[in-house]
């Protein structure tokens, strides 16, 4: 039978220390955009 994990560190974890993240959409380039970039080079 498996032993229960030590939850002491989780119980004392301070959420305030976490950094805020801003999520942005990752939009894939269209075929037209790729062609324009190729021509620009």
N, CA, C and O atoms as a DFTB+ gen file, in Angstrom:
164 C
 N C O
     1  1       0.833      -1.181       0.000
     2  2       0.000       0.000       0.000
     3  2       0.878       1.245       0.000
     4  3       1.859       1.303       0.742
     5  1       0.553       2.215      -0.797
     6  2       1.363       3.431      -0.932
     7  2       1.144       4.350       0.269
     8  3       0.048       4.449       0.821
     9  1       2.228       5.013       0.647
    10  2       2.129       5.981       1.744
    11  2       1.521       7.276       1.228
    12  3       1.663       7.605       0.050
    13  1       0.845       8.014       2.104
    14  2       0.283       9.305       1.716
    15  2       1.412      10.324       1.587
    16  3       2.322      10.341       2.416
    17  1       1.368      11.175       0.558
    18  2       2.417      12.190       0.382
    19  2       2.337      13.257       1.481
    20  3       1.276      13.494       2.057
    21  1       3.473      13.891       1.757
    22  2       3.536      14.958       2.747
    23  2       2.896      16.211       2.168
    24  3       3.407      16.764       1.194
    25  1       1.806      16.664       2.734
    26  2       1.076      17.832       2.239
    27  2       1.474      19.102       2.971
    28  3       0.858      20.146       2.756
    29  1       2.482      19.045       3.826
    30  2       2.898      20.197       4.619
    31  2       3.328      21.378       3.770
    32  3       2.957      22.517       4.057
    33  1       4.110      21.120       2.722
    34  2       4.574      22.211       1.866
    35  2       3.424      22.839       1.095
    36  3       3.408      24.053       0.889
    37  1       2.480      22.043       0.676
    38  2       1.333      22.574      -0.062
    39  2       0.462      23.430       0.855
    40  3      -0.024      24.483       0.444
    41  1       0.268      22.991       2.066
    42  2      -0.569      23.718       3.017
    43  2       0.030      25.072       3.375
    44  3      -0.704      26.024       3.643
    45  1       1.371      25.166       3.380
    46  2       2.014      26.420       3.773
    47  2       2.416      27.279       2.571
    48  3       3.107      28.283       2.743
    49  1       1.996      26.904       1.359
    50  2       2.358      27.642       0.155
    51  2       1.678      29.010       0.133
    52  3       0.483      29.118       0.408
    53  1       2.447      30.060      -0.197
    54  2       1.915      31.418      -0.217
    55  2       1.588      31.821      -1.659
    56  3       2.498      32.044      -2.457
    57  1       0.309      31.916      -1.997
    58  2      -0.126      32.263      -3.353
    59  2       0.282      33.678      -3.741
    60  3       0.377      33.981      -4.930
    61  1       0.524      34.546      -2.772
    62  2       0.880      35.942      -3.050
    63  2       2.219      36.022      -3.788
    64  3       2.454      36.976      -4.530
    65  1       3.083      35.051      -3.599
    66  2       4.408      35.064      -4.222
    67  2       4.370      34.697      -5.705
    68  3       5.372      34.852      -6.403
    69  1       3.227      34.213      -6.194
    70  2       3.110      33.856      -7.606
    71  2       3.111      35.104      -8.473
    72  3       2.561      36.134      -8.083
    73  1       3.724      35.017      -9.642
    74  2       3.752      36.132     -10.580
    75  2       2.474      36.138     -11.407
    76  3       1.940      35.086     -11.755
    77  1       1.994      37.335     -11.715
    78  2       0.817      37.463     -12.563
    79  2       1.239      37.274     -14.011
    80  3       2.298      37.750     -14.419
    81  1       0.411      36.579     -14.792
    82  2       0.688      36.372     -16.206
    83  2      -0.487      36.864     -17.019
    84  3      -1.646      36.687     -16.642
    85  1      -0.173      37.478     -18.132
    86  2      -1.206      37.925     -19.051
    87  2      -1.185      36.968     -20.240
    88  3      -0.173      36.826     -20.926
    89  1      -2.306      36.328     -20.465
    90  2      -2.387      35.384     -21.571
    91  2      -2.828      36.123     -22.824
    92  3      -3.764      36.921     -22.793
    93  1      -2.146      35.850     -23.917
    94  2      -2.536      36.447     -25.188
    95  2      -2.773      35.314     -26.183
    96  3      -2.212      34.226     -26.056
    97  1      -3.594      35.588     -27.149
    98  2      -3.892      34.575     -28.149
    99  2      -2.696      34.390     -29.074
   100  3      -2.041      35.359     -29.457
   101  1      -2.425      33.175     -29.419
   102  2      -1.361      32.861     -30.359
   103  2      -2.026      32.588     -31.708
   104  3      -2.517      31.488     -31.964
   105  1      -2.033      33.602     -32.557
   106  2      -2.716      33.489     -33.840
   107  2      -1.717      33.028     -34.899
   108  3      -0.651      33.622     -35.063
   109  1      -2.069      31.977     -35.602
   110  2      -1.199      31.461     -36.649
   111  2      -1.301      32.342     -37.891
   112  3      -2.353      32.901     -38.200
   113  1      -0.186      32.445     -38.584
   114  2      -0.144      33.254     -39.798
   115  2      -0.977      32.600     -40.894
   116  3      -1.050      31.376     -41.004
   117  1      -1.594      33.440     -41.690
   118  2      -2.367      32.932     -42.824
   119  2      -1.421      32.686     -43.998
   120  3      -0.267      33.115     -43.983
   121  1      -1.917      32.007     -44.991
   122  2      -1.119      31.721     -46.181
   123  2      -0.691      33.031     -46.854
   124  3       0.434      33.146     -47.340
   125  1      -1.594      34.016     -46.879
   126  2      -1.280      35.319     -47.483
   127  2      -0.155      36.027     -46.726
   128  3       0.741      36.605     -47.341
   129  1      -0.203      35.981     -45.405
   130  2       0.829      36.630     -44.584
   131  2       2.194      36.000     -44.833
   132  3       3.200      36.704     -44.918
   133  1       2.229      34.691     -44.948
   134  2       3.486      33.983     -45.202
   135  2       4.051      34.377     -46.560
   136  3       5.255      34.599     -46.690
   137  1       3.192      34.465     -47.571
   138  2       3.644      34.862     -48.915
   139  2       4.191      36.295     -48.916
   140  3       5.194      36.576     -49.571
   141  1       3.533      37.196     -48.183
   142  2       4.000      38.583     -48.094
   143  2       5.367      38.654     -47.437
   144  3       6.220      39.428     -47.869
   145  1       5.588      37.860     -46.402
   146  2       6.890      37.864     -45.725
   147  2       7.973      37.288     -46.635
   148  3       9.105      37.774     -46.630
   149  1       7.639      36.260     -47.413
   150  2       8.613      35.688     -48.336
   151  2       9.019      36.699     -49.395
   152  3      10.191      36.781     -49.762
   153  1       8.039      37.484     -49.897
   154  2       8.327      38.466     -50.929
   155  2       9.124      39.636     -50.373
   156  3       9.909      40.238     -51.106
   157  1       8.950      39.973     -49.114
   158  2       9.652      41.082     -48.487
   159  2      11.152      40.793     -48.350
   160  3      11.970      41.712     -48.320
   161  1      11.495      39.514     -48.268
   162  2      12.913      39.124     -48.124
   163  2      13.540      39.183     -49.448
   164  3      14.731      38.897     -49.580
